[in-house]
């Protein structure tokens, strides 16, 4: 059954569409006829393209600007493309000589971390009741113990996961294994993001233990966050590419864990810093953009260069925090499994980012790593918002993925299957793939869904939330239960696109091919 297509989109073939526009900027969408694409998201893309005029006017109005002409080179949209807050989710923007913080969003380095365990699903299924209680305690009832010294916090913000794991000080976190420091480098798209300083987050650094330097338990890092973020216990239900699956340890029945989260409050602080700096430096007499999107240019004036670098430091800090956040979410899952099922011997398969930008002078996927060095006068910048890198084997230098291409982690809606694919480095998507199924229904509308649908879903699937809806005392509080149902319905299966056509579109469009299908055992939602 074909989905209704917006009249402004032109279908090229069974897997690709394009969006003509008055700026003649190439805009391509990887999506089959059965993947719904909402008109409101198309509206938003056309609004984003107005930034082409902003770049031209800003260069003309900036006093003494003598840099190269900035421009938007192209846009790519992934199959989970849907309306966001100014820029759609599932958008990849390539610019020349310009950096657009809003094309990344405030949840800097939101991403997926997938770990493969030594446990088999048949051994874990009988322990699901105990695991549900254990995970509720660990994630929501004070059971999480993440003690960090000021030195460790600053090392994470400045130098990413290697900085954290190699920093002096105690590291007795439950679930930590000897190979985690090496895996943080080898099994991540980027293990660290450049930051000269972590001064913007001095309060958080200084709150860890005071002058003694002793670690204190952290109440921020290791949090799932809201919205579509989650931690999920899954198992390999089906293998599609036997060779790659074997190389990646994805044998049928193997239990895996998936963490989807980002930078929480540090990311919002970094995004706010960008807008504050851009507004303060906006040329007098130049109206602010109608679409609200404000870019940085390669302006060499000292004050402009300092502002741009101040944002890049905050961006790097937030991106590094997100790496640490997913790491600790996964450690917590390891600790729960060890307590109820025996040592899981978990090892990361991959950590894949969604909301980042990459500066480079060639290639298609931006290379390994992320961020920029602050000099926008050379090369181009690829921004991804709700899109994940999907480089092919030619883009993957050495390491465990050189033969297969970059792992692409695509979760379905809550309770649905997720997929691990291998990237093919498709130039039309700028080496990118979708980061999920994508919303079908806006949050407000999905929250008004029928309670009976939710109850039927909960009878078939385990969702671990801060509130235990099975507790008779809680169940008697109609107001509490109504609020809980409303929040859960916003992330329920009917709010999202079917994952099958989305994955089929990636494969048919030459973007990424499936390696294994994962089925959920339980989902932890914040």
Secondary structure, DSSP 4 states (H G I P E B T S, - for coil): -PPP--TTEEE-SSSEEEE--TT--EEEEE--TTS---HHHHHHHHHHHTHHHHHHHHHHHSTT--SPPPEEEEEEEEEEEE--SSS-EEEEEEEESEE-GGGT-SSTT-EEEEEEEEEEHHHHHTTHHHHHHHHHHHHHSS----EE-HHHHHHHHHHHHHHHHHSSS----TT--TTHHHHHHHTBS-S----S--GGGHHHHHTTTGGGT--EE-SSTT---STT-EEEEEEEEEES-HHHHHHTT--TTEEEEEEEE--HHHHHHHHHHHHHHHHHTSPTTPPPPTT----EE---SHHHHHHHHHHHHHHHHHHHHHHHHHHHHHHHHHHHHHHHHS----EEEEEEESSEEEEESSSSS--SS-B--S-TTSSEEEEEESEEE---GGGS-SGGGTTT--EEEEB-STTS-EEEEEE---GGGTSEEESBS-BSS-HHHHTTS-HHHHHHHHHHS-EE-SS-TT-HHHHT-HHHHHHHHHHHHTTSGGGB--HHHHHHHHHHTTSEEEEEEEEEEEEE--
